[in-house]
Amino acid sequence: MKTVGIIGGGQLGLMIAEQARELGVCTVSLDPAPDAPAFRVCDDHIVAAYDDAAALEELCRRSDVVTYEFENVPGEILIPLCEKYNIPQGYKPLYDSQDRLREKTNARDHGLRTPGFAAVDDEASLRAAVKELGLPAVLKTRMLGYDGHGQLVLKTEADIERALPLLAVPCILEEFVRFDSEASVVMVADEEQVVSFPVGRNIHRDGILDLCIVPAEADPLVLERMKCASERFMRDCGYRGILAIEYFIKGDEFYFNEMAPRPHNSGHYTIEGSTTNQFRELVRYLVGERLQEPQLVAPTVMKNILGQDLEAAEKVAAENREGVYVHLYGKTESRPKRKMGHITFVGMTAGEYAENWAAKFV
């Protein structure tokens, strides 16, 4: 029986471990939190910081193959491990995604349309970038930003002064795209094929994914072009394993926003809403099994459960309704805007969700 090592023990590690168990694969995860959600399901675990080189090496020794559910593992530690152990996704997709400037440049260089962007390191370069790109624009830290953190929309010249504290670290200024909708493509690739999951429309609230609606409410031809461009990008970059790309859709064009070389929040619906799911196909890739092409089971809505939604989600879980799947991650501390779980409504449209379910959540 093979063992998959997982760097990170959050909800993504939890769901990787759940699918691995169904495929008869053991798991061991590393996380600094002794109560990490994945530890409840993994066959073994290591409590250690992500930059603990000795602990990461121990994880690799205990595993036949290693993956990551946390993309900010320090490169100076992970790169030598990739040379010694079986980490088939390698470091390149992590490296390319860890810096927004490098990420956008890489996407543009490999044929994906991006919003206009410029590196910003100080007030002078910020003002020069604003002059080049115009307002409104979005200022983002180049590293470690997520779920709306580390970014600020600049609407007027007065906002430039307000943005200066963000320049304590290297930043990027991006053109503001007045998009019609957001969507993401989740793919898993091996040496022979790339499989893509049905594309969902993403609706964010306060910078955090709130709903994923599948199939996406967008022009099917645009979605097909987006899927083909994403698969070509993954091949051209030489990436293997799992990759998610978020896009802005505007008319008949789509713009690369960001990517993640790990399971993605927008792909959680695949556990029940698709014939196979993102976690299962990642495990299949890791252990060398042939990938399966996913198909949508029925129209599906995935609702993210944040700390403020937890009580309502627990009530929904107690009702045990057909076609309603409640996933609570078992995090010991609940707080507003922290991801505590998700609910997948299979056989439900966006309109039906808005009419019958939206009012139940904050």
C-alpha positions as CSV (number, residue, x, y, z in Angstrom):
1,M,0.0,0.0,0.0
2,K,1.4,3.4,-1.0
3,T,1.7,6.4,1.3
4,V,1.1,10.0,0.2
5,G,2.8,12.7,2.2
6,I,0.9,16.0,2.4
7,I,2.6,19.2,3.3
8,G,-0.2,21.0,5.2
9,G,-3.0,19.7,7.3
10,G,-5.9,22.0,6.6
11,Q,-9.2,21.3,4.9
12,L,-7.5,20.6,1.6
13,G,-5.3,18.0,3.3
14,L,-8.3,16.6,5.0
15,M,-10.2,16.0,1.7
16,I,-7.1,14.6,0.0
17,A,-6.7,12.1,2.8
18,E,-10.4,11.2,2.6
19,Q,-10.2,10.4,-1.1
20,A,-6.9,8.6,-0.6
21,R,-8.5,6.3,2.0
22,E,-11.3,5.4,-0.5
23,L,-8.6,4.5,-3.0
24,G,-6.7,2.3,-0.5
25,V,-3.8,4.8,-0.2
26,C,-2.3,5.8,3.2
27,T,-1.5,9.4,4.1
28,V,0.8,11.3,6.4
29,S,0.6,15.0,6.8
30,L,2.7,17.8,8.3
31,D,1.2,20.9,9.9
32,P,2.2,23.3,12.7
33,A,-1.2,23.0,14.4
34,P,-1.6,19.9,16.6
35,D,-5.4,20.0,15.9
36,A,-5.1,20.3,12.1
37,P,-8.2,19.0,10.4
38,A,-6.3,16.5,8.3
39,F,-4.8,14.7,11.3
40,R,-8.2,13.2,12.0
41,V,-8.2,11.2,8.8
42,C,-4.5,10.7,8.0
43,D,-2.8,7.4,9.0
44,D,0.1,9.4,10.5
45,H,1.1,13.0,11.1
46,I,3.9,15.3,12.1
47,V,3.5,18.5,14.1
48,A,6.1,20.9,12.8
49,A,6.5,24.3,11.1
50,Y,6.5,24.5,7.3
51,D,10.1,25.7,7.3
52,D,11.3,22.9,9.6
53,A,13.7,21.2,7.2
54,A,14.3,18.2,9.4
55,A,10.5,17.6,9.8
56,L,9.9,18.0,6.1
57,E,12.6,15.5,5.4
58,E,11.0,13.1,7.8
59,L,7.7,13.4,6.0
60,C,9.4,12.6,2.8
61,R,11.1,9.5,4.3
62,R,7.8,8.2,5.5
63,S,6.1,8.7,2.1
64,D,6.3,7.1,-1.3
65,V,5.2,10.3,-2.9
66,V,4.7,13.9,-1.5
67,T,2.3,16.7,-2.4
68,Y,1.4,20.1,-0.9
69,E,-1.9,21.7,0.0
70,F,-0.2,24.9,1.2
71,E,1.6,26.9,-1.5
72,N,3.9,29.1,0.7
73,V,6.4,26.4,1.6
74,P,9.8,28.1,1.5
75,G,11.6,27.3,-1.7
76,E,15.1,27.1,-0.2
77,I,13.8,24.0,1.7
78,L,11.5,22.4,-0.8
79,I,13.8,22.6,-3.9
80,P,16.5,20.3,-2.4
81,L,13.8,17.9,-1.2
82,C,12.4,17.7,-4.8
83,E,15.9,16.5,-5.9
84,K,16.1,13.8,-3.3
85,Y,12.5,12.5,-2.9
86,N,9.4,11.8,-5.1
87,I,7.6,15.1,-5.3
88,P,6.2,14.7,-8.8
89,Q,4.6,18.2,-9.1
90,G,8.0,19.6,-8.4
91,Y,8.7,23.1,-7.2
92,K,8.1,25.0,-10.5
93,P,4.3,25.6,-10.2
94,L,4.8,26.7,-6.6
95,Y,7.6,29.0,-7.5
96,D,5.6,30.5,-10.4
97,S,2.6,31.1,-8.2
98,Q,4.3,32.5,-5.1
99,D,5.0,36.0,-6.5
100,R,2.1,37.8,-8.3
101,L,4.5,39.6,-10.6
102,R,6.2,36.4,-11.7
103,E,2.8,34.7,-11.9
104,K,1.3,37.3,-14.2
105,T,4.5,37.5,-16.4
106,N,4.5,33.7,-16.7
107,A,0.9,33.6,-17.7
108,R,1.4,36.4,-20.3
109,D,4.5,34.8,-21.7
110,H,2.6,31.5,-22.2
111,G,-0.3,33.0,-24.1
112,L,-2.9,33.9,-21.5
113,R,-4.4,37.4,-21.6
114,T,-3.8,39.3,-18.3
115,P,-4.9,42.7,-17.0
116,G,-2.2,45.3,-17.5
117,F,0.3,45.2,-14.6
118,A,3.4,46.8,-13.3
119,A,5.9,46.2,-10.5
120,V,5.6,48.7,-7.6
121,D,8.3,49.2,-4.9
122,D,7.9,52.7,-3.7
123,E,5.7,55.9,-4.1
124,A,7.5,56.9,-7.2
125,S,7.0,53.6,-9.0
126,L,3.4,53.5,-7.8
127,R,2.7,56.9,-9.3
128,A,4.4,55.9,-12.5
129,A,2.3,52.7,-12.6
130,V,-0.9,54.6,-12.0
131,K,0.0,57.0,-14.9
132,E,0.6,54.0,-17.1
133,L,-2.4,51.9,-16.2
134,G,-4.9,54.5,-15.1
135,L,-7.5,54.4,-12.3
136,P,-9.2,52.5,-10.9
137,A,-6.5,49.9,-10.3
138,V,-5.7,47.3,-7.8
139,L,-2.6,47.4,-5.6
140,K,-1.6,43.9,-4.3
141,T,1.4,42.6,-2.3
142,R,3.4,40.4,-4.5
143,M,3.6,37.6,-2.0
144,L,1.4,36.0,0.7
145,G,-1.9,37.7,-0.2
146,Y,-5.1,35.6,-0.2
147,D,-8.9,35.9,0.2
148,G,-8.7,39.7,-0.3
149,H,-5.8,40.3,2.1
150,G,-2.9,42.4,1.0
151,Q,-4.7,44.4,-1.6
152,L,-6.4,47.7,-2.1
153,V,-8.5,49.2,-4.9
154,L,-7.3,52.7,-5.9
155,K,-10.1,54.7,-7.3
156,T,-8.8,58.3,-7.1
157,E,-5.5,60.1,-6.7
158,A,-6.3,60.5,-3.0
159,D,-6.1,56.7,-2.6
160,I,-2.5,56.7,-3.5
161,E,-1.5,58.2,-0.1
162,R,-3.7,55.7,1.6
163,A,-1.9,52.9,-0.2
164,L,1.6,53.9,0.9
165,P,1.7,51.6,4.0
166,L,1.2,48.6,1.7
167,L,4.5,49.4,0.0
168,A,6.4,48.2,3.1
169,V,6.8,45.0,0.9
170,P,7.1,44.6,-2.9
171,C,3.8,45.1,-4.7
172,I,2.2,44.9,-8.1
173,L,-0.4,47.3,-9.5
174,E,-3.0,45.7,-11.8
175,E,-5.4,47.2,-14.2
176,F,-9.0,47.1,-12.8
177,V,-11.1,44.8,-15.1
178,R,-14.8,45.6,-15.0
179,F,-15.7,41.9,-15.5
180,D,-19.1,40.3,-16.1
181,S,-18.3,37.3,-14.0
182,E,-15.5,35.2,-12.5
183,A,-14.8,31.5,-13.2
184,S,-12.1,29.0,-12.6
185,V,-10.7,25.9,-14.4
186,V,-9.4,23.0,-12.3
187,M,-7.2,20.5,-14.0
188,V,-5.2,17.4,-13.3
189,A,-2.4,16.4,-15.7
190,D,-0.1,13.4,-16.0
191,E,2.4,12.6,-18.8
192,E,-0.4,11.5,-21.1
193,Q,-3.5,13.6,-20.5
194,V,-5.1,16.6,-18.9
195,V,-8.5,16.3,-17.4
196,S,-10.6,19.4,-16.6
197,F,-13.6,19.7,-14.3
198,P,-16.8,21.4,-15.4
199,V,-16.3,25.1,-15.1
200,G,-18.1,27.0,-12.3
201,R,-19.0,30.6,-11.9
202,N,-17.4,32.1,-8.8
203,I,-19.2,34.7,-6.7
204,H,-17.0,36.4,-4.0
205,R,-18.1,38.3,-0.9
206,D,-15.5,40.5,0.8
207,G,-12.7,39.0,-1.2
208,I,-13.6,35.4,-0.2
209,L,-15.3,32.8,-2.4
210,D,-19.0,32.6,-1.4
211,L,-20.7,30.5,-4.1
212,C,-19.6,28.4,-7.0
213,I,-22.3,27.8,-9.5
214,V,-21.9,24.9,-12.0
215,P,-22.3,24.9,-14.9
216,A,-21.0,28.5,-15.1
217,E,-23.5,31.1,-16.3
218,A,-21.4,32.3,-19.3
219,D,-21.2,31.8,-23.0
220,P,-20.3,28.1,-23.6
221,L,-17.9,29.0,-26.4
222,V,-16.0,31.3,-24.1
223,L,-15.8,28.6,-21.4
224,E,-14.6,26.1,-24.0
225,R,-11.9,28.5,-25.2
226,M,-10.9,29.1,-21.5
227,K,-10.7,25.4,-20.9
228,C,-8.5,24.7,-24.0
229,A,-6.3,27.7,-23.2
230,S,-5.8,26.5,-19.6
231,E,-4.9,23.0,-20.7
232,R,-2.4,24.3,-23.3
233,F,-0.9,26.6,-20.6
234,M,-0.5,23.7,-18.2
235,R,1.3,21.6,-20.9
236,D,3.4,24.5,-22.2
237,C,4.6,25.2,-18.6
238,G,5.5,21.6,-18.0
239,Y,3.2,21.4,-15.0
240,R,2.0,18.1,-13.6
241,G,-0.5,17.2,-10.9
242,I,-3.3,19.7,-10.1
243,L,-3.6,23.3,-11.1
244,A,-6.5,25.8,-10.7
245,I,-6.7,29.0,-12.7
246,E,-9.1,31.8,-11.8
247,Y,-10.3,34.1,-14.6
248,F,-12.3,37.3,-15.1
249,I,-14.8,37.0,-18.0
250,K,-15.7,40.2,-19.9
251,G,-17.8,39.8,-23.0
252,D,-16.1,37.2,-25.2
253,E,-12.7,37.7,-23.5
254,F,-11.2,36.1,-20.4
255,Y,-8.3,37.4,-18.3
256,F,-6.0,35.4,-16.1
257,N,-6.3,36.4,-12.5
258,E,-4.3,33.9,-10.5
259,M,-3.4,30.3,-10.2
260,A,-2.9,27.7,-7.5
261,P,-1.0,24.4,-7.8
262,R,-3.2,22.6,-5.3
263,P,-6.9,21.7,-4.9
264,H,-9.0,24.8,-5.1
265,N,-12.0,26.1,-3.1
266,S,-14.0,26.4,-6.3
267,G,-13.5,22.7,-7.0
268,H,-15.0,21.4,-3.7
269,Y,-18.3,20.9,-5.5
270,T,-16.8,18.1,-7.5
271,I,-16.9,15.7,-4.5
272,E,-20.7,15.1,-5.0
273,G,-21.4,17.2,-8.1
274,S,-19.1,15.4,-10.5
275,T,-18.5,11.8,-11.5
276,T,-15.0,12.1,-9.9
277,N,-13.4,14.9,-7.9
278,Q,-10.3,17.1,-7.8
279,F,-8.9,15.3,-4.7
280,R,-9.4,11.8,-6.1
281,E,-7.8,12.7,-9.4
282,L,-4.8,14.3,-7.6
283,V,-4.3,11.1,-5.6
284,R,-4.6,9.0,-8.8
285,Y,-1.9,11.1,-10.4
286,L,0.3,10.8,-7.3
287,V,0.1,7.0,-7.1
288,G,0.4,6.5,-10.9
289,E,-3.2,5.5,-11.7
290,R,-4.9,6.5,-14.9
291,L,-6.9,9.7,-14.6
292,Q,-10.6,9.7,-15.2
293,E,-12.4,12.4,-17.2
294,P,-15.0,14.0,-15.0
295,Q,-18.6,14.7,-16.0
296,L,-21.2,16.9,-14.2
297,V,-23.8,14.9,-12.3
298,A,-26.4,17.7,-12.2
299,P,-26.5,21.5,-11.9
300,T,-24.8,22.2,-8.6
301,V,-24.2,25.1,-6.2
302,M,-21.4,25.1,-3.6
303,K,-21.7,27.5,-0.6
304,N,-18.6,28.3,1.4
305,I,-19.2,28.2,5.2
306,L,-17.4,30.9,7.1
307,G,-17.3,31.4,10.8
308,Q,-20.4,33.5,10.8
309,D,-22.3,30.8,8.8
310,L,-21.4,27.9,11.0
311,E,-24.5,27.8,13.2
312,A,-26.7,27.9,10.2
313,A,-24.7,25.1,8.5
314,E,-25.0,22.9,11.5
315,K,-28.8,23.3,11.4
316,V,-28.7,22.3,7.7
317,A,-26.6,19.3,8.5
318,A,-29.1,18.1,11.1
319,E,-31.9,18.2,8.6
320,N,-30.2,15.5,6.5
321,R,-31.8,16.6,3.2
322,E,-31.4,14.7,0.0
323,G,-29.0,16.3,-2.4
324,V,-27.6,18.6,0.3
325,Y,-24.1,17.6,1.4
326,V,-22.6,19.5,4.4
327,H,-18.8,19.3,4.9
328,L,-17.6,20.8,8.2
329,Y,-13.8,20.8,8.6
330,G,-13.6,20.3,12.3
331,K,-11.6,23.4,13.0
332,T,-11.5,24.0,16.8
333,E,-11.6,27.8,16.5
334,S,-14.4,29.5,14.6
335,R,-14.1,33.2,13.7
336,P,-15.7,35.4,11.1
337,K,-14.4,35.0,7.6
338,R,-12.5,31.8,8.5
339,K,-13.4,28.9,6.2
340,M,-15.1,26.3,8.4
341,G,-16.8,24.1,5.8
342,H,-18.9,24.1,2.6
343,I,-22.3,22.8,1.5
344,T,-22.9,21.3,-1.9
345,F,-26.4,21.4,-3.3
346,V,-26.6,18.8,-6.1
347,G,-29.5,19.2,-8.6
348,M,-29.9,22.9,-7.8
349,T,-29.7,26.0,-10.0
350,A,-28.5,29.5,-8.9
351,G,-32.1,30.7,-9.0
352,E,-33.3,27.9,-6.8
353,Y,-30.5,28.6,-4.3
354,A,-31.3,32.3,-4.2
355,E,-35.0,31.6,-3.6
356,N,-34.8,28.8,-1.1
357,W,-31.4,28.9,0.7
358,A,-29.6,32.2,0.5
359,A,-31.5,33.8,3.4
360,K,-30.4,31.1,5.8
361,F,-26.8,32.5,5.8
362,V,-25.4,35.8,6.9
